[in-house]
């Protein structure tokens, strides 16, 4: 048996070792347990502390932290609680122990990028705002977006263009989400681009209907429009990718976007309140930072020396400063490693399998309309539907009465949503379908 005094002494020594120069990362990594065997889906499900009395089909809304992420949060929290000043002021931003660089390294392999191409943000909304407000738009410029985008995307654009006299225009890429095609969407985007268009903003996977836009195809439309334009008139493609990242087997850096914004606390299973912006290194110069950064010592040095000469913007400059939940930022790396241990293609295949099952079941029901495309190339992890004569809110309420957690889409036209993910099984999907049949009276 270890005495209380020995236990306290050992704990103090461990904390001191963690805070020694050049030892913070090494100490944290030493505390990091190897990832468990995730070859079985039941083992993946066991990593989440979800209420087992409920069947969860809304995990895309806000993540339940899997165990490796919970452990990473707790490990760094202990370091911060032991001596916050030492950990933050003298350790985590130092060259050998720069936590934010390590986080970027953990994310970059999954994204297919370089670490210096990633800005760390709290969520998708902040990322979109940083990008749109960072553009040097002027009076007469146009930001073209779609009628289908989310509040956060539309408002980020509106607030940005109002400040500089530019304008926002919306175009419908399809008439009906369930029957949309890639050709229809690319043709409509091509026809909507004008001489004054400077930015095109789209969403990869829509939380309203579950449709997945063919981003590489749309990126080619933008590239074609740029072919005869000078650099200052070049159209920039911005993608809100929050419901595709972690759900689709695509490498972000090869999608064709100029700027890709996403929270990582949804399909990626990263901590709540974390996100990213990705862009190629040469694209960051197109932005002006909006929030002072703590991630670039050059910015701090310029302030100290009262040096206001222009500097080329980098991803580090766009990473918002101020104090954050650093233990959550640190655990982003654990989430990306967790995903990679399962395997991106395997994750996407599982989500596709469960969603194909869900869509097929919903499409076969009388009194039920499926609004998500059946084509798996145009959908991902969200199934949007409506039941004749029953409001989306009542559908969700009645499902909850059956211990099934569903959600509604927060748009002017709202639908009920089931989102099968890695925490679900085919049996749970079938139980949800049975419940919808009962609600629909079929």
C-alpha positions in Angstrom: 0.0 0.0 0.0 1.3 3.5 -0.8 0.9 6.1 1.9 -1.0 9.3 1.4 2.2 11.3 1.8 4.1 9.2 -0.8 1.2 9.5 -3.2 1.1 13.3 -2.9 4.9 13.4 -3.3 4.8 11.2 -6.4 2.0 13.3 -7.9 3.9 16.5 -7.3 7.1 15.1 -8.9 5.1 14.0 -11.9 3.6 17.4 -12.3 7.0 19.1 -11.9 8.5 16.8 -14.6 5.7 17.6 -16.9 6.5 21.3 -16.6 10.2 21.1 -17.0 11.6 22.9 -20.1 11.2 20.7 -23.2 9.2 18.1 -21.3 5.5 19.2 -21.7 4.9 17.3 -24.9 6.9 14.3 -23.8 5.1 14.1 -20.5 1.6 14.4 -22.2 2.5 11.7 -24.8 3.8 9.5 -22.0 0.4 9.7 -20.3 -1.4 8.8 -23.6 -2.6 5.2 -23.6 -2.3 3.2 -26.9 -5.5 3.3 -28.8 -7.7 0.2 -28.2 -8.6 -2.4 -30.8 -11.2 -0.7 -33.0 -11.7 -3.5 -35.5 -15.2 -4.2 -34.3 -18.0 -1.6 -34.4 -19.2 -2.6 -31.0 -15.7 -1.7 -29.7 -16.0 1.7 -31.4 -19.4 2.2 -29.8 -18.0 1.3 -26.3 -15.6 4.3 -26.5 -18.6 6.7 -26.1 -20.3 7.4 -22.7 -23.7 7.7 -24.3 -26.9 6.8 -22.4 -27.5 3.2 -23.3 -31.3 3.5 -22.7 -31.5 5.8 -25.7 -30.8 5.2 -29.4 -28.8 8.1 -30.7 -29.5 9.4 -34.2 -28.4 13.0 -33.6 -24.7 12.5 -32.9 -23.8 14.9 -35.8 -25.2 17.8 -33.8 -22.7 17.8 -30.9 -20.3 15.0 -30.2 -20.1 12.7 -27.2 -16.3 12.6 -26.6 -14.9 9.1 -27.1 -12.6 7.7 -24.4 -9.3 8.6 -26.0 -10.5 12.2 -26.3 -11.8 12.3 -22.8 -8.5 11.0 -21.5 -6.5 13.5 -23.5 -8.6 16.4 -22.1 -8.1 15.1 -18.6 -4.4 14.7 -19.0 -3.8 18.3 -20.1 -6.4 19.6 -17.7 -4.3 18.2 -14.8 -1.2 20.1 -16.2 -3.1 23.3 -16.5 -4.7 23.0 -13.0 -1.3 22.3 -11.4 0.3 25.5 -12.6 -1.6 27.5 -15.3 0.9 30.3 -15.6 3.9 28.0 -16.1 2.0 25.7 -18.6 0.7 28.5 -20.8 3.1 31.3 -20.4 6.4 29.4 -20.4 5.7 26.0 -22.0 2.9 25.4 -24.5 4.0 28.1 -27.0 7.7 27.4 -26.8 9.5 26.0 -29.8 10.1 22.5 -28.4 6.7 22.2 -26.7 4.4 24.1 -29.0 1.1 22.4 -28.5 -0.6 24.1 -31.5 2.0 22.9 -33.9 1.6 19.3 -32.6 -2.2 19.6 -33.0 -1.7 20.7 -36.6 0.7 17.8 -37.2 -1.9 15.4 -36.0 -4.6 16.9 -38.3 -2.5 17.4 -41.4 -2.1 13.8 -42.4 -5.9 13.3 -42.3 -6.5 16.5 -44.3 -3.8 15.7 -46.8 -2.2 19.0 -46.0 0.9 20.6 -44.5 0.6 21.8 -40.8 1.2 25.4 -41.7 -2.0 25.3 -44.0 -4.3 24.9 -40.9 -5.8 27.6 -38.7 -7.3 26.4 -35.4 -10.8 27.8 -34.6 -13.5 27.2 -32.1 -16.2 26.1 -34.6 -17.5 26.4 -38.2 -19.3 29.7 -37.6 -16.1 31.4 -36.3 -14.1 30.0 -39.2 -16.6 31.3 -41.8 -16.7 34.7 -40.2 -12.8 34.9 -40.1 -12.7 34.0 -43.8 -15.4 36.3 -45.1 -14.5 39.3 -43.0 -10.9 38.7 -43.9 -11.4 39.2 -47.7 -10.5 42.6 -49.1 -13.9 43.0 -50.8 -14.9 46.4 -52.1 -18.0 48.2 -53.4 -19.3 46.4 -56.5 -17.9 43.0 -55.6 -20.3 40.1 -55.2 -20.3 37.0 -53.0 -22.4 34.3 -54.6 -23.9 31.7 -52.3 -26.9 29.3 -52.4 -30.4 29.5 -51.1 -29.8 26.2 -49.3 -27.0 27.3 -47.0 -27.2 27.5 -43.2 -27.8 30.6 -41.1 -24.1 30.8 -40.1 -22.9 30.8 -43.7 -25.5 33.4 -44.9 -24.9 35.7 -41.9 -21.1 35.5 -42.2 -21.4 36.7 -45.7 -24.1 39.3 -45.0 -22.2 40.9 -42.1 -19.0 41.0 -44.2 -20.4 42.6 -47.3 -22.4 45.2 -45.4 -19.1 46.5 -43.9 -17.5 47.2 -47.3 -20.4 47.9 -49.7 -20.1 44.6 -51.5 -23.3 42.5 -52.0 -24.5 38.9 -51.5 -26.6 37.0 -54.1 -28.2 33.6 -53.6 -28.9 31.0 -56.2 -30.8 27.7 -56.0 -28.6 24.9 -57.2 -31.5 22.5 -57.5 -35.3 22.4 -57.5 -35.7 19.3 -55.3 -32.9 17.9 -53.1 -34.1 14.3 -53.5 -33.8 14.3 -57.3 -30.9 16.8 -57.8 -27.9 15.8 -60.0 -24.4 16.9 -60.2 -24.9 18.2 -63.7 -27.9 20.3 -62.6 -25.9 21.9 -59.8 -22.8 22.6 -61.9 -24.9 24.1 -64.7 -26.8 26.4 -62.3 -23.6 27.6 -60.7 -22.0 28.2 -64.0 -25.0 30.3 -65.2 -25.0 32.3 -61.9 -21.4 33.5 -62.0 -21.0 37.1 -63.1 -18.1 39.4 -63.9 -18.4 41.0 -60.5 -18.4 37.6 -58.6 -15.4 37.5 -56.3 -16.3 34.7 -53.9 -18.5 31.5 -54.2 -19.6 30.1 -50.9 -21.2 26.6 -50.7 -21.8 23.9 -48.1 -20.5 20.3 -48.7 -23.2 18.4 -46.8 -26.4 20.2 -46.0 -28.0 19.8 -42.6 -31.3 20.9 -44.1 -31.8 18.0 -46.5 -28.8 15.8 -46.2 -27.7 16.4 -49.8 -23.9 16.3 -50.5 -22.7 18.7 -53.1 -20.1 17.4 -55.7 -17.5 19.9 -54.5 -14.8 18.8 -57.0 -17.3 19.4 -59.9 -18.3 22.8 -58.6 -14.6 23.7 -58.0 -14.0 22.9 -61.7 -16.8 25.3 -62.6 -15.1 28.0 -60.6 -11.7 27.1 -62.1 -13.2 27.4 -65.6 -14.6 30.9 -64.7 -11.1 31.9 -63.5 -9.3 30.8 -66.6 -9.5 34.3 -68.3 -9.4 36.4 -65.1 -6.5 38.2 -63.7 -5.3 37.4 -60.1 -7.2 40.3 -58.5 -10.4 39.3 -60.2 -10.0 35.6 -59.4 -13.1 33.9 -57.8 -12.4 32.3 -54.4 -14.3 29.1 -53.5 -15.2 28.8 -49.8 -16.7 25.5 -48.5 -18.5 24.9 -45.2 -17.5 21.3 -44.7 -18.6 20.5 -41.2 -20.9 17.6 -42.1 -18.6 16.0 -44.6 -15.4 16.1 -42.5 -15.2 12.7 -40.8 -18.2 11.3 -42.7 -17.0 11.1 -46.3 -13.9 9.4 -47.8 -12.4 12.5 -49.3 -9.1 14.2 -48.7 -9.9 17.8 -47.9 -6.8 19.3 -49.6 -7.8 17.7 -52.9 -11.5 18.8 -52.9 -10.7 21.9 -54.9 -11.8 24.5 -52.3 -9.7 27.6 -51.7 -10.9 27.8 -48.0 -12.4 24.9 -46.1 -14.1 25.7 -42.8 -15.4 23.1 -40.4 -16.0 22.4 -36.7 -14.4 19.2 -35.6 -16.8 18.5 -32.7 -19.3 16.7 -35.0 -18.3 13.7 -37.2 -14.6 13.9 -36.3 -15.4 13.3 -32.6 -13.0 16.1 -31.5 -13.7 18.1 -28.3 -16.6 20.4 -28.2 -15.6 23.9 -29.2 -12.9 23.0 -31.7 -12.6 23.6 -35.4 -10.3 24.5 -38.3 -9.8 26.4 -41.5 -7.7 24.8 -44.2 -6.3 26.6 -47.2 -3.2 26.2 -49.3 -0.2 28.3 -48.1 -0.5 30.8 -50.9 -4.2 31.4 -50.2 -3.8 32.8 -46.7 -2.3 36.0 -48.1 -5.7 36.8 -49.4 -7.1 37.3 -45.9 -6.6 40.1 -43.4 -6.6 38.9 -39.8 -9.7 39.9 -37.8 -8.7 38.7 -34.3 -5.3 39.2 -32.7 -3.4 35.9 -32.7 -1.4 34.2 -30.0 -0.1 31.6 -32.5 2.4 33.7 -34.3 5.3 35.1 -32.3 6.2 37.4 -35.2 2.9 39.3 -34.7 3.7 39.8 -31.0 7.2 40.8 -31.8 6.0 43.4 -34.3 3.7 44.8 -31.7 6.5 44.9 -29.1 8.7 46.8 -31.6 5.8 49.1 -32.8 6.4 47.7 -36.3 3.3 48.3 -38.4 4.8 47.4 -41.7 2.7 44.9 -43.8 3.3 41.2 -43.3 2.1 38.3 -45.4 -0.9 36.6 -43.6 -0.4 33.0 -42.6 -2.8 30.4 -41.1 -1.2 31.2 -37.7 -2.3 34.9 -38.1 -5.9 33.8 -38.7 -5.9 31.5 -35.7 -7.8 33.6 -33.0 -5.9 34.5 -29.9 -7.1 35.0 -26.4 -7.3 32.2 -23.9 -9.1 29.1 -25.0 -10.1 25.7 -23.5 -6.5 24.5 -24.2 -7.2 21.0 -22.9 -9.9 20.7 -25.6 -7.6 22.0 -28.3 -4.9 19.6 -27.3 -7.4 16.6 -27.5 -8.1 17.4 -31.2 -5.1 15.3 -32.0 -6.5 12.4 -30.1 -9.7 12.6 -32.2 -7.9 12.6 -35.5 -5.7 9.7 -34.4 -8.9 7.8 -33.2 -10.4 8.3 -36.7 -7.3 7.2 -38.5 -7.1 4.1 -36.3 -10.5 3.1 -37.5 -9.7 4.0 -41.1 -11.3 6.9 -43.1 -12.5 4.6 -45.9 -13.9 2.1 -43.3 -15.7 5.0 -41.4 -17.2 6.3 -44.7 -18.3 2.8 -45.7 -20.0 2.2 -42.4 -21.9 5.5 -42.5 -22.9 4.8 -46.1 -24.1 1.3 -45.2 -26.3 2.6 -42.3 -27.6 5.6 -44.2 -28.4 3.5 -47.3 -30.4 1.2 -45.0 -32.2 4.2 -43.5 -33.0 5.9 -46.8 -34.3 2.7 -48.3 -36.6 2.1 -45.4 -37.9 5.6 -45.4 -38.4 5.7 -49.2 -40.5 2.6 -49.1 -43.0 3.9 -46.6 -46.4 5.3 -47.5 -47.0 8.8 -46.0 -43.3 9.4 -45.8 -41.3 11.6 -48.1 -37.5 11.3 -48.2 -35.7 14.5 -49.1 -32.2 13.2 -49.1 -30.9 11.9 -52.4 -30.8 8.2 -52.6 -27.6 8.3 -54.6 -24.8 7.8 -52.0 -22.5 10.0 -54.1 -24.9 12.9 -53.3 -25.5 12.1 -49.6 -23.6 11.3 -46.5 -24.7 10.8 -42.9 -28.0 12.7 -42.6 -31.4 11.5 -43.7 -34.1 14.2 -43.9 -37.7 13.2 -44.2 -41.3 14.3 -43.5 -44.4 12.4 -42.4 -47.7 13.4 -44.0 -49.9 15.2 -41.5 -47.3 15.2 -38.7 -45.0 18.2 -38.1 -41.3 17.5 -37.9 -41.3 18.6 -34.2 -44.0 16.0 -33.5 -42.2 13.3 -35.4 -39.1 13.9 -33.2 -41.2 14.1 -30.0 -42.9 10.8 -30.8 -39.6 9.2 -31.6 -38.3 10.4 -28.3 -41.2 8.8 -26.5 -39.9 5.5 -28.0 -36.4 6.3 -26.7 -35.0 7.3 -30.1 -33.2 10.6 -30.4 -33.8 12.4 -33.7 -33.7 16.1 -34.6 -35.3 18.7 -36.8 -33.5 20.9 -39.4 -33.4 24.6 -38.2 -34.4 26.1 -41.5 -37.5 28.0 -42.9 -38.7 24.7 -44.3 -37.9 22.1 -41.7 -37.7 18.3 -41.8 -37.2 15.5 -39.3 -33.7 14.0 -39.4 -32.2 10.6 -38.6 -28.4 10.5 -38.8 -27.0 7.0 -38.5 -23.3 7.2 -37.4 -20.6 5.0 -35.9 -22.4 4.8 -32.6 -25.3 3.0 -34.3 -26.0 -0.6 -35.6 -28.1 -1.9 -38.4 -30.5 -3.2 -35.7 -30.9 0.3 -34.3 -31.6 1.7 -37.7 -34.3 -0.9 -38.2 -35.8 0.0 -34.8 -35.9 3.7 -35.8 -37.6 2.7 -39.1 -40.2 0.7 -37.3 -41.0 3.7 -35.1 -41.4 6.0 -38.1 -43.8 3.4 -39.7 -45.9 3.5 -36.6 -45.9 7.3 -36.5 -46.8 7.4 -40.2 -49.6 4.9 -39.7 -48.2 2.4 -42.2 
